Structures are given as C-alpha cells and as structure tokens.
Amino acid sequence: GMGMKDAILEVNHWCHELVTYQPSDGRTSAPLSTIRSAYGRCGEQSTFTVAALRAIGIPARQVYTPRWAHTDDNHAWVEAWADGTWYFLGACEPEAVLNLAWFNAPASRAMLMHTKAFGDYNGPEEVMLRTSNYTEINLIDNYGSSARIDFEIVDAAGNPVDGAKVDFKIYNYAEFCTVVTKYTGADGATFLSAGKGDMMIWASKNGKYGFAKASFGKDKTLTVVLDHDAVYDIALADKVRDEGVLRLIVDLLRGSHLLDIALVHDDDGVRHGQCLFLVMGDVDKGDSQLILQPDQLVLHVLAEL
C-alpha cells in the first residue's frame, strides 16, 4: 500500500483540486463549507487539509505564525505526522515532496510559530499556554534558529510580581501585535524561546505596567519593572508648551480598527482587538486636532486595565 508520506502528498493534492486561495472574513469556515464554496484563505485551507488528513488516520495539526518578523502579514499551514516525524506542507499547495513550500525562507526568519493541541499536552515542545481545553505549544525550533530569554517581572520596589500578564509583541502592520501571552509565577518569572530578533515585552497587573525591548539571540535575562500607571497624561513638548495636553489612550484588548483588516490573512486585529485607539484633544480649546510632530511626543502605551 501507499506509505504515509505519499498519502500526505496525495491528500494535499486532492485538497488543492477542491479549494483555491481567496481572502475571506474573520470567521473561519468549517471544512464542509470550504468544500462547498471552493475557496478559503490560508487559515481555512489549513483547517480543511488537517481535517482531510485526520479523516484517513494521519495525525495533522495547523501551524500558525501570528505575524511575520520581516514583513507585514501572517500565515497558517499544516504539519503532518509520518513515520515518527512531523513534516510541514502548504495547505492546498501541492509539492512533490514534504518540507517544501513557498514560505521556507520566511519561516526560517520568523520569530514564533505555534499550534494548539487538545487537552493537557505533555510532548517535548515548549508550552506557551495551558487551558482546561487545550495546550498551546511553541514550534519555532522546527523552522529556524531560536534563543531563550528568562524574564523577571518586579514592582517599583523590586519585589517579584505573581500573576503578571506578559505580552510578547512583534511590530507588524504599524502596531505592536501580541503574538503570545504568558503569566508569571510566584517568583515573578517566565520565559520564551523565539527566533532571533527583537520583540517588545509588555507586562501588567492591577493598573500598573512596564515594557522593554528584548533581543532574542543577544539577551539572556531581562527584568521589566511595573512602574507606570495605566492612564498617563502627556504634556506637549516645548514648541507647544502649555497650550494643551495630549491624552493618549491605548486599549490593547478593545481597540478601534486602525488597520485594513482584510489585508491580514486571519484577521487577528478584529479577533484579538490589538489595535491602537488614539484620542487627541486640546484641553483649553476643547477640539480634536493632529498638532504633534513625531519628535514632540514620547508615547506611553497603556496596559489592559
């Protein structure tokens, strides 16, 4: 009979015959709906292909990079299990061999890939999040060189903060997009392995927040101090002097739509609400106006209240 590798390739070819790529909205269609419409974005194509592989008994999982590190956008694809090894493939993008797709080079430069496994998963991969329903695991080591940083979150007095929320953010589509969220233990510590490059680390708890740049591949440890208040009034620079005060409100979970979400494959801006909501007004005159130049303002982004 057909070996597992050949079976994976054959199923992906069958999926390609039935479904072509086309952008859609943020609601991921079910596999049968994707067959009926005959199109889908990468998230829907990969969901469809995973379902087809599982239907014939081949373990498969959707892999997702929430944001590329080198360019705007994101992507989703498939890993399938054959003869004791996970192989990747572009969903509905048939190639003659496994571990070959248009995204080989981008994936080697990416900072994070992850997938979700049902239940309390205890495999060899780094766990990023455990819930009562699934375990989110880190797959970056399957695609490129990575490095680990250990983080310590402390309050203004230097004491460890238990249960601090730590968001790891990649700059993409003109925003710092949260690609993974972790929580500290009683020792105020957490860690992450990621592809080599920079992320912004945003830690918060009880209306206090702090942030820092982390360089994976250079930094080994990093301390973030929660020494900022959640709402901060920023006075205008010398050129504007005392004529007005700018209040910047950034709501990381309930932001307005500053992006053309249709450009993002999997509509994370809508699904997670990680956009910037800017309210600018002159206190004395009571009107809203864009009066600042980039060098007149240091932005203090707010944590989730």
Disulfide bonds with the S-S distance in Angstrom:
none
